[in-house]
Amino acid sequence: MSEFAIVNEMENKTLYDMAIVGAGASGMLCALQCARAGKRVILFEKEMQVGRKILVSGNGRCNLTNAFVSAADYHGATDLAASILKQFPFDTCLQFFHELGVLTVQENAGRVFPLSGKSTAVAEALRLACIEAGAEILLQTEIVKISKQKEFTLTSAKGEKFSAKKCVLACGSCAYPQAGGTQAGYKLAQSLGHNINTPQPALCAVNVKEKAVARLQGIRVQVKATAARGTSAEISSSGELLFTSYGLSGPAILNISGTIGQLLNKGPVTVELDLLPPIADKKAFLKERAKHFKTRNAKGFFAGVLHENIANLLIDFAGIRKNQPVLEWSENTWQTVEKLLGRWPFTIVSLRPWKEAMIATGGVKCAEINYNNLESRCCQGLYVLGELLDVDGRSGGLNLHFAWGCGYVAAKAIVEE
Ligand SMILES: Cc1cc2nc3c(=O)[nH]c(=O)nc-3n(C[C@H](O)[C@H](O)[C@H](O)COP(=O)(O)OP(=O)(O)OC[C@H]3O[C@@H](n4cnc5c(N)ncnc54)[C@H](O)[C@@H]3O)c2cc1C
């Protein structure tokens, strides 16, 4: 048999209304809405199961949206985020999942999780609904090439060919490769005429130069973290910080890690930690406390204020003698303590690797996308969704909300056409 005959045999003769590449958050939602409206939909997933990032999200609990979601929570093309939120606000998102049969619970800071406490509740609800609506899902089918003449032709890694009137790229970003993250979406988008803003790890911990940080490993504190290059403060974030063996993690750092990554491209970055964010005037606070506890040593002075290990490290950094009573501290010591409490500096060396980054900044340039329906301006009939776009959100359910929203908006436009 000739090679030509083999390839022909692998051609799927069906002309689908829509071919969707990637059965993640945005792809499944788009597939479901289109299939429900009677479109003939085929959904390709390179992994053995759908929605692997949904499954690992929120520590396996899936923080699927946020009651306070707003365009200000996003970086990159914030106007595009605003357009998606206008068409798919929080209430619409919640109603969508309730109608899908997912019971939810709202926790602190507006974060919404499935009531079952497991992300499978979300991924499985979407998978089942897609199948019930008649969408075809092909697992372990990686799309490696897409070409467009009158219709789109999609070629899988195994050489199968599929034809569709419209094509949706919902491949996600290259973050967290162990759950499906890949460069494939950027490459496919580029092959169809798009430009890519270079992706960088985000929602990602940082490595710091100061080895002593390892002494604080595992401690969680509420801080305000301010990242700076040189003397100018660039970005701040308040919330929980987690000290690790290599550096800093936790929402307060993760939420500014995208900007830190960009700053690192231009030179060294310092992050200053305010360990007592509710106390604006640290000097007055220290003076007042000194009146009450002047005979105590440093450890006793900080008892009730700081975690014991943090206090010990601060005492070492400030060069305070262990048994020296507070009343003997020099002016210099007070100034150092005040600085360390309010602006403790750490030097960021690098971001943690892609396999630890929850999302990526960068992606398909949004100027090349129609903000109303997510159709490509470079290739008619092509739609680009979710994290593949140059939009990224802070932690707390914003990235999944954006992904669902993209699927919803694109499907609505396609169905109404
Ligand atoms: C550890 C972790 C925790 C997270 N926690 C949260 C959270 O709690 N809340 C939140 O809002 N966000 C969270 N996120 C982010 C969120 O999961 C993503 O932003 C979201 O899944 C992006 O949706 P998407 O549809 O763009 O891409 P994805 O959900 O990543 O889906 C893309 C799919 O496309 C497939 N694919 C790619 N290329 C091809 C190809 N060529 N052929 C076939 N298939 C392909 C991939 O295998 C993947 O299944 C987390 C991410 C990680 C990694």
The ligand as an SDF file (V2000), in Angstrom:
LIG
                    3D

 53 58  0  0  0  0  0  0  0  0999 V2000
   -1.3100   23.8090   40.2450 C   0  0  0  0  0  0  0  0  0  0  0  0
   -2.3250   24.7670   39.6790 C   0  0  0  0  0  0  0  0  0  0  0  0
   -3.3210   25.2690   40.4940 C   0  0  0  0  0  0  0  0  0  0  0  0
   -4.2540   26.1750   39.9820 C   0  0  0  0  0  0  0  0  0  0  0  0
   -5.2760   26.6000   40.7870 N   0  0  0  0  0  0  0  0  0  0  0  0
   -6.1930   27.4580   40.2830 C   0  0  0  0  0  0  0  0  0  0  0  0
   -7.3250   27.8250   41.0570 C   0  0  0  0  0  0  0  0  0  0  0  0
   -7.5520   27.2990   42.1500 O   0  0  0  0  0  0  0  0  0  0  0  0
   -8.1820   28.7520   40.5390 N   0  0  0  0  0  0  0  0  0  0  0  0
   -7.9890   29.2940   39.3010 C   0  0  0  0  0  0  0  0  0  0  0  0
   -8.7880   30.1500   38.8940 O   0  0  0  0  0  0  0  0  0  0  0  0
   -6.9650   28.9050   38.5030 N   0  0  0  0  0  0  0  0  0  0  0  0
   -6.0830   28.0000   38.9640 C   0  0  0  0  0  0  0  0  0  0  0  0
   -5.0610   27.5670   38.1540 N   0  0  0  0  0  0  0  0  0  0  0  0
   -4.9770   28.0950   36.7740 C   0  0  0  0  0  0  0  0  0  0  0  0
   -6.0290   27.4300   35.8680 C   0  0  0  0  0  0  0  0  0  0  0  0
   -6.0080   26.0310   36.0560 O   0  0  0  0  0  0  0  0  0  0  0  0
   -5.7520   27.7810   34.4040 C   0  0  0  0  0  0  0  0  0  0  0  0
   -5.6400   29.1760   34.2680 O   0  0  0  0  0  0  0  0  0  0  0  0
   -6.8720   27.2830   33.4880 C   0  0  0  0  0  0  0  0  0  0  0  0
   -6.9890   25.8750   33.5640 O   0  0  0  0  0  0  0  0  0  0  0  0
   -6.6230   27.6930   32.0470 C   0  0  0  0  0  0  0  0  0  0  0  0
   -7.6500   27.1800   31.2460 O   0  0  0  0  0  0  0  0  0  0  0  0
   -7.4090   26.9310   29.6830 P   0  0  0  0  0  0  0  0  0  0  0  0
   -8.6540   26.3980   29.1530 O   0  0  0  0  0  0  0  0  0  0  0  0
   -6.8480   28.1510   29.0670 O   0  0  0  0  0  0  0  0  0  0  0  0
   -6.2360   25.8530   29.6340 O   0  0  0  0  0  0  0  0  0  0  0  0
   -6.1250   24.4110   30.3110 P   0  0  0  0  0  0  0  0  0  0  0  0
   -7.1610   24.2290   31.3610 O   0  0  0  0  0  0  0  0  0  0  0  0
   -4.7020   24.2760   30.6830 O   0  0  0  0  0  0  0  0  0  0  0  0
   -6.4840   23.4140   29.1360 O   0  0  0  0  0  0  0  0  0  0  0  0
   -5.6980   23.2850   27.9780 C   0  0  0  0  0  0  0  0  0  0  0  0
   -5.8030   21.8550   27.4990 C   0  0  0  0  0  0  0  0  0  0  0  0
   -5.3210   21.7620   26.1810 O   0  0  0  0  0  0  0  0  0  0  0  0
   -4.6140   20.5400   26.0230 C   0  0  0  0  0  0  0  0  0  0  0  0
   -3.7500   20.7270   24.8540 N   0  0  0  0  0  0  0  0  0  0  0  0
   -2.7590   21.6360   24.7000 C   0  0  0  0  0  0  0  0  0  0  0  0
   -2.2380   21.5550   23.4720 N   0  0  0  0  0  0  0  0  0  0  0  0
   -2.9000   20.5810   22.8220 C   0  0  0  0  0  0  0  0  0  0  0  0
   -2.8050   20.0290   21.5170 C   0  0  0  0  0  0  0  0  0  0  0  0
   -1.9120   20.4750   20.6310 N   0  0  0  0  0  0  0  0  0  0  0  0
   -3.6490   19.0210   21.1700 N   0  0  0  0  0  0  0  0  0  0  0  0
   -4.5740   18.5330   22.0620 C   0  0  0  0  0  0  0  0  0  0  0  0
   -4.6850   19.0150   23.3230 N   0  0  0  0  0  0  0  0  0  0  0  0
   -3.8760   20.0340   23.6990 C   0  0  0  0  0  0  0  0  0  0  0  0
   -3.8950   20.4210   27.3610 C   0  0  0  0  0  0  0  0  0  0  0  0
   -3.4790   19.1010   27.6240 O   0  0  0  0  0  0  0  0  0  0  0  0
   -4.9710   20.9110   28.3310 C   0  0  0  0  0  0  0  0  0  0  0  0
   -5.7750   19.8460   28.8020 O   0  0  0  0  0  0  0  0  0  0  0  0
   -4.1460   26.6200   38.6220 C   0  0  0  0  0  0  0  0  0  0  0  0
   -3.1590   26.0920   37.8030 C   0  0  0  0  0  0  0  0  0  0  0  0
   -2.2560   25.1700   38.3130 C   0  0  0  0  0  0  0  0  0  0  0  0
   -1.2210   24.5920   37.3950 C   0  0  0  0  0  0  0  0  0  0  0  0
  1  2  1  0
  2  3  1  0
  2 52  2  0
  3  4  2  0
  4  5  1  0
  4 50  1  0
  5  6  2  0
  6  7  1  0
  6 13  1  0
  7  8  2  0
  7  9  1  0
  9 10  1  0
 10 11  2  0
 10 12  1  0
 12 13  2  0
 13 14  1  0
 14 15  1  0
 14 50  1  0
 15 16  1  0
 16 17  1  0
 16 18  1  0
 18 19  1  0
 18 20  1  0
 20 21  1  0
 20 22  1  0
 22 23  1  0
 23 24  1  0
 24 25  2  0
 24 26  1  0
 24 27  1  0
 27 28  1  0
 28 29  2  0
 28 30  1  0
 28 31  1  0
 31 32  1  0
 32 33  1  0
 33 34  1  0
 33 48  1  0
 34 35  1  0
 35 36  1  0
 35 46  1  0
 36 37  1  0
 36 45  1  0
 37 38  2  0
 38 39  1  0
 39 40  1  0
 39 45  2  0
 40 41  1  0
 40 42  2  0
 42 43  1  0
 43 44  2  0
 44 45  1  0
 46 47  1  0
 46 48  1  0
 48 49  1  0
 50 51  2  0
 51 52  1  0
 52 53  1  0
M  END
$$$$
